[in-house]
Amino acid sequence: MALSDPGAERRARLAAARLYLVCPETAEPSAREETSARPARDLPELVRGAVAGGVDIVQLREKHLPDDELVAVAKAMRVLCERVGALLIVNDRPGAALEAGADGVHVGQDDMPVADARELVGPDMLIGLSTHAPLQIDTEDAVQADYIGVGPVHATPTKPGRPAVGLELVRYAAGRAARPFFAIGGLHAGNVAEVLRAGARRIVVLRAIADAEAPEAAARELREQLDAYPLDA
């Protein structure tokens, strides 16, 4: 019997993934209330609904939690994601992702280089990288990553101070990216068609699902639009 290869299994699931949810932060509730119309619901409820509607990847983005609390949340979320069939990514902190047994970690341009993250987490964990310009898409860091995020396409309050890159960078990534790429930044059911026409076949959202009255229905609407543009063979 062939031995399980976690890295290969994760990368196969990544290759087929279309819809990626970044979860809202659970820390800093007062700040969150000022910037979001999100209805009250717990994180497991959100994730179960989103995955039922078509989300393939779930990211924990908890910038304010101490490492030990993040690991505890990530371990619980790992169990849930395994049950519902989604990949779990932890943002920014490779050590916490490794300790929690997550499927991957996502780093930004100002975080640990991909090569250093790979040395820490080993060969089987997925590593994602944010990119905001053509030169960043062409770097060795982007080639070493398993996937890249491209954006923000539109300005978004989850990335204050980060200027929108528009559709031109999406078009550039569609022609040049060496790894699967996910368009990100202010995307929702009303504007996702434009990034699909620009060449994206995968997207990342937060508010479009997390702020929805019915996250499952919101995810399903996005997924239907994505599925109208099949992945390239």
DRENVOTOR-413084 format. One line per field, with one value per residue (C-alpha): x, y, z; residue number from 1; chain. Coordinates in pm, 1 decimal, m for minus. Layout:
% residues N
xx <- X, ...
yy <- Y, ...
zz <- Z, ...
num <- NUM, ...
chaine <- A, ...
% end
This chain:
% residues 233
xx <- 0.0, 135.7, 233.5, 38.1, 212.8, 61.7, 246.7, 130.1, m227.2, m235.2, m90.9, m342.8, m623.9, m468.8, m451.8, m827.4, m918.2, m1118.9, m1258.3, m1051.2, m1198.7, m996.0, m1172.6, m1245.0, m1026.9, m1171.0, m941.4, m993.2, m1377.3, m1430.8, m1228.8, m1406.8, m1747.2, m1650.1, m1554.9, m1790.9, m2160.7, m2099.2, m2386.8, m2295.9, m2192.4, m1909.7, m1618.9, m1714.5, m2063.3, m1914.9, m1667.9, m1924.5, m2158.1, m1883.8, m1742.9, m2090.3, m2132.5, m1809.1, m1508.4, m1200.4, m945.0, m986.8, m728.6, m695.5, m574.6, m532.3, m271.0, m350.7, m356.4, m48.4, 109.8, m29.2, m385.0, m345.4, m223.2, m524.1, m767.5, m585.3, m593.5, m969.0, m1010.8, m791.8, m1029.0, m1327.4, m1161.3, m1067.0, m1429.0, m1581.0, m1309.0, m1124.9, m755.0, m648.5, m392.0, m249.8, m147.6, 198.8, 327.9, 490.6, 577.2, 217.0, 95.0, 337.9, 250.3, m121.7, m87.4, m232.5, m211.9, m14.2, 101.6, 65.1, 335.7, 349.4, 624.4, 742.5, 730.4, 970.4, 1104.7, 948.9, 1278.7, 1311.7, 950.4, 1006.5, 1310.6, 1098.0, 780.9, 929.8, 836.7, 476.1, 317.2, 172.2, 323.0, 138.3, 283.9, 116.5, 219.0, 133.5, 346.0, 481.9, 834.9, 704.4, 526.6, 853.1, 1075.9, 1231.6, 1026.7, 707.1, 841.6, 927.6, 578.2, 297.4, 54.5, 44.3, m217.5, m243.9, m388.7, m555.8, m759.7, m979.1, m913.9, m1021.2, m1039.6, m866.8, m550.4, m545.1, m285.3, m233.6, m322.4, m542.2, m358.2, m658.3, m706.2, m373.5, m183.1, m438.6, m377.3, m2.5, m32.5, m254.9, 23.6, 329.0, 264.3, 460.7, 224.3, m154.5, m268.5, m568.9, m699.7, m777.1, m905.0, m1259.2, m1406.0, m1773.0, m2048.4, m2105.6, m1748.9, m1592.3, m1680.4, m1429.8, m1137.5, m1245.1, m1248.0, m900.8, m771.2, m812.2, m957.8, m925.6, m1023.9, m984.6, m1264.5, m1341.5, m1634.6, m1823.8, m1890.9, m1824.3, m2050.1, m2328.9, m2656.5, m2628.7, m2261.5, m2344.8, m2557.9, m2296.3, m2024.3, m2242.2, m2310.0, m1938.1, m1861.0, m2115.4, m1946.6, m1604.6, m1720.1, m1841.3, m1470.6, m1309.6, m951.8, m705.0, m611.7
yy <- 0.0, 342.2, 567.3, 889.0, 1199.2, 1498.4, 1754.9, 1605.2, 1571.5, 1933.3, 2060.2, 1860.2, 2015.9, 2359.7, 2310.9, 2243.9, 2524.2, 2824.0, 3007.9, 3114.1, 3268.9, 3485.8, 3470.8, 3789.7, 3846.6, 3743.4, 3980.8, 4354.9, 4337.1, 4710.4, 4800.0, 4531.4, 4667.5, 5010.4, 4882.4, 4593.8, 4535.0, 4166.6, 3990.5, 3816.4, 3454.2, 3237.6, 3132.1, 2762.0, 2862.0, 3092.7, 2831.8, 2551.8, 2767.4, 2902.3, 2557.6, 2418.6, 2698.6, 2621.1, 2759.6, 2539.5, 2717.7, 2888.2, 3127.3, 3231.3, 3590.8, 3673.9, 3948.8, 4041.6, 3699.8, 3576.6, 3267.1, 3026.5, 3151.4, 3141.9, 2782.8, 2684.8, 2847.8, 2695.1, 2345.5, 2368.1, 2508.4, 2231.6, 1969.9, 2153.1, 2202.6, 1835.3, 1746.2, 1976.5, 1927.0, 2259.9, 2339.9, 2549.2, 2827.3, 3036.5, 3392.5, 3534.8, 3287.0, 2968.5, 2838.5, 2858.0, 2696.6, 2408.7, 2357.7, 2358.2, 2106.6, 2347.0, 2274.7, 2588.9, 2937.8, 3266.4, 3534.0, 3891.0, 4088.1, 4222.4, 3886.6, 3593.8, 3505.0, 3196.0, 3004.0, 3068.2, 2969.9, 2649.0, 2563.9, 2606.0, 2422.2, 2149.5, 2021.7, 1917.0, 2245.5, 2488.9, 2838.6, 3135.2, 3477.4, 3816.1, 4013.4, 4370.7, 4448.0, 4275.0, 4251.7, 4064.6, 3812.6, 3749.6, 3698.4, 3372.2, 3406.9, 3381.8, 3081.7, 2904.7, 2962.6, 2715.2, 2995.5, 3374.1, 3633.3, 3918.8, 4250.9, 4430.2, 4466.4, 4723.5, 4924.4, 4735.2, 4821.1, 4494.5, 4636.8, 5003.4, 5210.6, 4953.4, 5112.4, 4921.1, 4761.5, 4728.4, 4468.1, 4524.8, 4321.6, 4042.1, 4035.7, 4031.0, 3739.5, 3548.9, 3562.2, 3533.1, 3371.1, 3050.0, 2928.2, 2927.7, 3279.3, 3415.4, 3764.8, 3948.4, 4282.0, 4413.9, 4132.5, 4037.0, 3889.5, 4222.0, 4266.2, 3919.5, 3884.1, 4153.8, 3971.7, 3647.6, 3822.7, 3957.8, 3602.4, 3514.3, 3172.0, 3182.8, 3451.7, 3541.9, 3713.9, 3814.6, 4055.6, 3914.7, 3600.2, 3696.5, 4004.4, 3827.3, 3748.0, 3396.9, 3298.6, 2970.3, 3144.1, 3416.7, 3156.2, 2961.4, 3270.8, 3339.4, 2976.5, 2962.6, 3257.7, 3100.0, 2765.8, 2938.2, 2993.2, 2646.9, 2608.1, 2567.6, 2210.3
zz <- 0.0, m96.1, 191.6, 236.7, 102.8, 287.6, 77.5, m251.6, m124.6, m9.0, m335.8, m536.2, m333.8, m377.4, m754.2, m760.9, m517.0, m636.2, m332.3, m30.9, 283.8, 520.3, 855.4, 1048.0, 1351.3, 1683.3, 1874.6, 1904.0, 1910.5, 1964.7, 1655.9, 1456.5, 1549.2, 1417.8, 1072.3, 1002.9, 968.0, 1029.8, 1207.3, 1530.6, 1472.3, 1594.6, 1379.6, 1345.6, 1230.0, 967.3, 842.5, 823.9, 617.5, 392.5, 314.0, 250.8, m4.6, m189.1, 2.5, m40.4, 179.8, 517.0, 659.1, 1021.6, 1034.7, 1403.6, 1420.3, 1780.9, 1946.4, 2135.3, 1986.2, 2245.5, 2194.4, 1817.0, 1832.9, 2044.2, 1800.4, 1503.0, 1652.5, 1699.2, 1350.1, 1205.6, 1346.6, 1196.2, 856.9, 840.8, 914.6, 651.3, 389.2, 371.8, 380.3, 682.3, 643.1, 927.6, 845.7, 922.7, 1182.4, 1046.7, 1393.8, 1510.0, 1187.5, 1234.7, 1601.2, 1523.9, 1241.0, 982.7, 611.1, 540.3, 626.4, 440.0, 452.6, 328.8, 160.1, 497.0, 675.0, 675.6, 325.9, 172.4, 182.6, 556.6, 616.6, 420.2, 630.9, 943.0, 838.3, 619.9, 272.6, 329.7, 436.8, 184.4, 175.8, 27.5, m49.5, m97.4, m405.9, m499.1, m807.2, m1119.4, m979.8, m675.5, m897.6, m1082.9, m777.0, m666.7, m348.1, m553.9, m744.7, m419.1, m278.3, m345.3, m435.2, m442.6, m359.8, m611.5, m501.7, m349.7, m667.2, m492.4, m177.9, 131.8, 503.1, 587.9, 425.2, 537.3, 355.7, 81.8, m255.5, m496.1, m788.0, m1020.3, m1288.5, m1463.7, m1205.8, m1236.0, m1611.3, m1550.0, m1307.5, m1550.2, m1807.4, m1585.0, m1246.0, m1196.0, m924.8, m876.7, m792.1, m607.0, m678.6, m355.8, m234.4, m215.4, m424.2, m402.8, m618.0, m791.6, m920.0, m934.8, m1304.0, m1396.7, m1234.2, m1401.2, m1738.6, m1656.5, m1617.0, m1249.3, m1176.2, m796.6, m548.4, m181.3, 7.9, 363.7, 392.7, 92.6, 296.7, 659.7, 647.4, 463.2, 635.5, 490.8, 444.7, 272.7, 10.7, m38.6, m91.1, m330.9, m542.7, m570.8, m645.2, m925.0, m1093.3, m1050.9, m1187.6, m1503.8, m1582.3, m1560.5, m1446.9, m1730.0, m1800.6
num <- 1, 2, 3, 4, 5, 6, 7, 8, 9, 10, 11, 12, 13, 14, 15, 16, 17, 18, 19, 20, 21, 22, 23, 24, 25, 26, 27, 28, 29, 30, 31, 32, 33, 34, 35, 36, 37, 38, 39, 40, 41, 42, 43, 44, 45, 46, 47, 48, 49, 50, 51, 52, 53, 54, 55, 56, 57, 58, 59, 60, 61, 62, 63, 64, 65, 66, 67, 68, 69, 70, 71, 72, 73, 74, 75, 76, 77, 78, 79, 80, 81, 82, 83, 84, 85, 86, 87, 88, 89, 90, 91, 92, 93, 94, 95, 96, 97, 98, 99, 100, 101, 102, 103, 104, 105, 106, 107, 108, 109, 110, 111, 112, 113, 114, 115, 116, 117, 118, 119, 120, 121, 122, 123, 124, 125, 126, 127, 128, 129, 130, 131, 132, 133, 134, 135, 136, 137, 138, 139, 140, 141, 142, 143, 144, 145, 146, 147, 148, 149, 150, 151, 152, 153, 154, 155, 156, 157, 158, 159, 160, 161, 162, 163, 164, 165, 166, 167, 168, 169, 170, 171, 172, 173, 174, 175, 176, 177, 178, 179, 180, 181, 182, 183, 184, 185, 186, 187, 188, 189, 190, 191, 192, 193, 194, 195, 196, 197, 198, 199, 200, 201, 202, 203, 204, 205, 206, 207, 208, 209, 210, 211, 212, 213, 214, 215, 216, 217, 218, 219, 220, 221, 222, 223, 224, 225, 226, 227, 228, 229, 230, 231, 232, 233
chaine <- A, A, A, A, A, A, A, A, A, A, A, A, A, A, A, A, A, A, A, A, A, A, A, A, A, A, A, A, A, A, A, A, A, A, A, A, A, A, A, A, A, A, A, A, A, A, A, A, A, A, A, A, A, A, A, A, A, A, A, A, A, A, A, A, A, A, A, A, A, A, A, A, A, A, A, A, A, A, A, A, A, A, A, A, A, A, A, A, A, A, A, A, A, A, A, A, A, A, A, A, A, A, A, A, A, A, A, A, A, A, A, A, A, A, A, A, A, A, A, A, A, A, A, A, A, A, A, A, A, A, A, A, A, A, A, A, A, A, A, A, A, A, A, A, A, A, A, A, A, A, A, A, A, A, A, A, A, A, A, A, A, A, A, A, A, A, A, A, A, A, A, A, A, A, A, A, A, A, A, A, A, A, A, A, A, A, A, A, A, A, A, A, A, A, A, A, A, A, A, A, A, A, A, A, A, A, A, A, A, A, A, A, A, A, A, A, A, A, A, A, A, A, A, A, A, A, A, A, A, A, A, A, A
% end
